[in-house]
Amino acid sequence: MKSNGKTPFALEVKNITRSLPLGGEPIHILRGISLQVPRGEWLALTGPSGSGKSTLLGIMAGIDTPDSGQVILDGVPITDMRERQLARIRNAQIGIVFQSFNLIPTLTAQENVEAPLYVSVDHRDAAGRARKMLVRVGLADRLRHRPHQLSGGQQQRVAIARALVTQPAVLLADEPTGNLDQQTGAQIMALFARLQQELGVTIIVATHDPQVAGCAGRVLHLVDGRLAPAPPEVRLRQPALEGGAS
């Protein structure tokens, strides 16, 4: 994965706050969140629904703006960037995987993975790079299939390939197994583990599932807008060996 080599951290969050107005009174979602994510780490953010996991992930991705604080990506502060500059950073340095896959239904698997390359600075051999990434996630025989012709697990693999094809500094995943059955979800987590090992990618996953969180190397828990140690039901473990491309 690309790196400027100036810092040991792929991503840093410094004193992030975020609130929303409700009936004239602010609802505090994030209350001074600070953390550092070393390069190559797999970090899980846990917490119940509404705890602020997705909000924090969106701020890390530059999609949402905090009330105060700073996000530093690969040594570069991004929170106060203009939108045009931030869009380039998101395309090149941040891979995002969503619960709902967010694939373009009229495009094939390969075309979906190619799409971010055509708006990047380096769009040489977009088709070849997309094919290689789809092979890496186990979809060599699904290049020309459209999303409706793929299972949920296969669609998520396409989404992962699309997120990684630009070689980002960080892969952010918001409930990546939320729309999958338990077995397929376990296969996706095993794929994350293999990609982390092979590519050295930094992974941050937001999840409410203790089993998904347990696949990470470190877990932080969001409680009342603040970070706390992982709850006892989260036991760190190595993912099971990857199965087929479900």
C-alpha positions as CSV (number, residue, x, y, z in Angstrom):
1,M,0.0,0.0,0.0
2,K,1.1,3.5,-0.7
3,S,2.9,5.4,2.1
4,N,4.7,8.7,2.5
5,G,7.1,7.1,4.9
6,K,7.0,10.0,7.3
7,T,5.0,8.5,10.1
8,P,4.5,5.0,11.7
9,F,0.7,5.7,11.7
10,A,-1.6,5.1,8.8
11,L,-4.2,7.2,10.5
12,E,-4.5,9.4,13.6
13,V,-7.6,10.9,15.2
14,K,-7.1,13.8,17.6
15,N,-9.9,15.0,19.9
16,I,-12.8,14.5,17.5
17,T,-16.2,15.8,18.7
18,R,-19.5,15.5,16.8
19,S,-23.0,16.5,17.9
20,L,-26.4,16.9,16.3
21,P,-29.1,19.3,17.3
22,L,-32.3,17.8,18.6
23,G,-35.1,20.1,19.7
24,G,-32.7,22.9,20.3
25,E,-30.4,20.8,22.5
26,P,-27.2,19.1,21.1
27,I,-27.0,15.3,21.1
28,H,-23.3,14.5,21.7
29,I,-22.3,11.6,19.5
30,L,-18.5,11.7,19.8
31,R,-16.9,13.3,22.8
32,G,-13.2,13.9,22.3
33,I,-12.1,10.8,20.4
34,S,-8.4,10.3,20.0
35,L,-6.6,7.2,18.6
36,Q,-3.6,6.2,16.6
37,V,-3.6,3.3,14.1
38,P,-0.1,1.9,13.2
39,R,0.5,0.9,9.6
40,G,-0.6,-2.7,8.9
41,E,-2.9,-2.9,12.0
42,W,-6.4,-4.4,12.0
43,L,-8.5,-2.3,14.4
44,A,-12.1,-3.1,15.2
45,L,-14.5,-0.4,16.6
46,T,-17.4,-1.9,18.5
47,G,-20.5,-0.6,20.2
48,P,-24.3,-0.9,20.1
49,S,-26.3,0.7,17.3
50,G,-26.3,4.4,17.7
51,S,-23.0,4.5,19.6
52,G,-21.2,6.6,16.9
53,K,-19.2,3.9,15.1
54,S,-20.4,4.8,11.6
55,T,-20.1,8.6,12.4
56,L,-16.5,8.1,13.5
57,L,-15.7,6.0,10.4
58,G,-17.3,8.6,8.2
59,I,-15.1,11.3,9.7
60,M,-12.0,9.2,9.3
61,A,-13.0,8.8,5.6
62,G,-13.5,12.5,5.1
63,I,-17.1,12.0,4.3
64,D,-18.4,13.7,7.5
65,T,-17.0,16.8,9.2
66,P,-16.4,16.9,13.0
67,D,-17.3,19.8,15.1
68,S,-13.7,19.9,16.3
69,G,-10.6,17.9,16.1
70,Q,-8.4,16.6,13.3
71,V,-7.9,13.5,11.2
72,I,-4.4,12.8,10.0
73,L,-4.1,10.3,7.1
74,D,-0.6,9.0,6.4
75,G,0.9,12.0,8.0
76,V,-1.3,14.5,6.2
77,P,-4.1,16.5,8.0
78,I,-7.3,16.1,6.0
79,T,-10.1,17.6,8.1
80,D,-9.8,21.1,6.8
81,M,-9.1,20.3,3.2
82,R,-11.3,21.7,0.4
83,E,-13.8,19.2,-1.0
84,R,-12.0,18.9,-4.4
85,Q,-8.7,18.1,-2.7
86,L,-10.4,15.8,-0.2
87,A,-12.1,13.8,-3.1
88,R,-8.7,13.1,-4.6
89,I,-7.4,11.9,-1.2
90,R,-10.4,9.7,-0.8
91,N,-9.9,8.2,-4.2
92,A,-6.2,7.5,-3.8
93,Q,-5.7,6.9,-0.1
94,I,-8.9,5.6,1.4
95,G,-10.7,2.4,0.5
96,I,-14.3,2.1,1.9
97,V,-16.5,-1.0,2.1
98,F,-20.1,-0.7,3.1
99,Q,-22.7,-3.1,4.5
100,S,-24.9,-2.6,1.4
101,F,-22.0,-3.2,-1.2
102,N,-22.9,-0.1,-3.2
103,L,-22.0,-1.6,-6.5
104,I,-23.2,0.0,-9.8
105,P,-25.9,-2.5,-11.0
106,T,-25.4,-1.9,-14.7
107,L,-21.7,-2.6,-14.6
108,T,-19.9,-5.9,-14.5
109,A,-17.7,-6.9,-11.6
110,Q,-14.6,-5.9,-13.5
111,E,-16.1,-2.6,-14.5
112,N,-17.1,-1.8,-10.9
113,V,-13.5,-2.3,-9.8
114,E,-12.2,-0.3,-12.7
115,A,-14.4,2.7,-11.9
116,P,-12.2,4.4,-9.2
117,L,-9.1,4.0,-11.4
118,Y,-10.6,6.1,-14.2
119,V,-10.9,9.1,-11.9
120,S,-7.5,8.6,-10.2
121,V,-4.2,10.2,-11.1
122,D,-2.8,6.9,-12.3
123,H,-5.3,5.1,-14.5
124,R,-2.9,3.1,-16.6
125,D,-4.0,-0.4,-17.4
126,A,-7.2,0.0,-15.4
127,A,-8.7,-3.2,-16.8
128,G,-5.7,-5.3,-16.0
129,R,-5.4,-4.0,-12.5
130,A,-9.1,-4.6,-11.8
131,R,-8.8,-8.2,-13.1
132,K,-5.8,-8.9,-10.9
133,M,-7.6,-7.6,-7.8
134,L,-10.7,-9.7,-8.6
135,V,-8.5,-12.7,-8.9
136,R,-6.9,-11.9,-5.6
137,V,-10.3,-11.8,-3.8
138,G,-11.3,-15.1,-5.4
139,L,-13.5,-14.0,-8.3
140,A,-11.5,-15.0,-11.4
141,D,-14.6,-16.7,-12.9
142,R,-17.0,-13.8,-12.2
143,L,-15.3,-10.9,-14.0
144,R,-18.2,-10.3,-16.5
145,H,-21.1,-10.9,-14.0
146,R,-23.3,-8.0,-13.0
147,P,-24.2,-7.6,-9.3
148,H,-27.6,-9.3,-9.6
149,Q,-25.8,-12.4,-10.9
150,L,-23.6,-12.6,-7.8
151,S,-24.3,-13.8,-4.3
152,G,-24.1,-11.4,-1.4
153,G,-20.6,-12.7,-0.5
154,Q,-19.4,-12.3,-4.0
155,Q,-20.8,-8.8,-4.2
156,Q,-18.9,-7.9,-1.0
157,R,-15.7,-9.4,-2.6
158,V,-16.2,-7.1,-5.6
159,A,-16.6,-4.1,-3.2
160,I,-13.4,-5.1,-1.4
161,A,-11.5,-5.4,-4.7
162,R,-12.9,-1.9,-5.7
163,A,-11.8,-0.4,-2.4
164,L,-8.3,-1.8,-2.7
165,V,-7.5,-1.4,-6.4
166,T,-6.1,2.1,-5.9
167,Q,-3.7,0.8,-3.2
168,P,-5.1,3.0,-0.4
169,A,-3.3,3.7,2.9
170,V,-6.3,2.6,4.9
171,L,-9.3,0.3,4.3
172,L,-12.4,1.3,6.2
173,A,-15.3,-1.2,6.5
174,D,-18.7,-0.3,8.0
175,E,-20.5,-3.5,9.2
176,P,-19.0,-5.4,6.2
177,T,-20.8,-8.7,7.2
178,G,-24.1,-7.1,8.2
179,N,-26.0,-8.3,5.1
180,L,-24.3,-11.8,5.0
181,D,-25.0,-15.1,6.7
182,Q,-22.6,-16.2,9.4
183,Q,-20.6,-18.6,7.3
184,T,-20.2,-16.1,4.4
185,G,-19.3,-13.4,6.9
186,A,-16.6,-15.6,8.4
187,Q,-15.2,-16.1,4.8
188,I,-15.1,-12.4,4.3
189,M,-13.2,-11.9,7.6
190,A,-10.8,-14.6,6.5
191,L,-10.3,-12.7,3.2
192,F,-9.6,-9.5,5.2
193,A,-6.9,-11.4,7.2
194,R,-5.3,-12.8,4.0
195,L,-5.3,-9.4,2.3
196,Q,-3.8,-7.7,5.4
197,Q,-1.0,-10.3,5.3
198,E,-0.4,-10.2,1.6
199,L,-0.8,-6.4,1.0
200,G,0.1,-5.0,4.4
201,V,-3.1,-2.9,4.3
202,T,-4.3,-1.1,7.4
203,I,-7.9,-2.1,8.2
204,I,-10.4,-0.4,10.4
205,V,-13.8,-2.2,10.8
206,A,-16.8,-0.9,12.6
207,T,-19.1,-3.7,13.8
208,H,-21.6,-4.7,16.5
209,D,-20.7,-8.4,16.1
210,P,-18.3,-9.7,18.7
211,Q,-17.1,-12.5,16.4
212,V,-16.2,-10.0,13.6
213,A,-14.4,-7.8,16.2
214,G,-12.6,-10.8,17.5
215,C,-10.8,-11.2,14.1
216,A,-9.0,-7.9,14.6
217,G,-5.6,-7.4,16.3
218,R,-7.0,-4.7,18.6
219,V,-10.6,-3.7,19.6
220,L,-11.9,-0.4,20.9
221,H,-15.4,0.0,22.2
222,L,-17.5,3.2,21.9
223,V,-19.6,4.0,25.0
224,D,-21.4,7.3,25.3
225,G,-19.2,8.9,22.7
226,R,-16.0,7.9,24.3
227,L,-13.5,5.0,23.7
228,A,-13.2,2.2,26.2
229,P,-11.4,-1.2,26.3
230,A,-13.1,-4.1,24.4
231,P,-16.0,-5.7,26.3
232,P,-15.4,-9.2,27.7
233,E,-17.5,-10.9,25.1
234,V,-14.9,-9.9,22.4
235,R,-12.1,-12.4,22.4
236,L,-9.3,-11.7,19.9
237,R,-8.7,-14.7,17.7
238,Q,-7.3,-15.6,14.3
239,P,-9.9,-16.0,11.6
240,A,-10.7,-19.5,10.3
241,L,-9.1,-20.5,7.0
242,E,-10.9,-19.0,4.1
243,G,-13.5,-21.1,2.3
244,G,-14.9,-20.7,-1.2
245,A,-16.0,-17.5,-2.9
246,S,-19.5,-17.4,-1.6
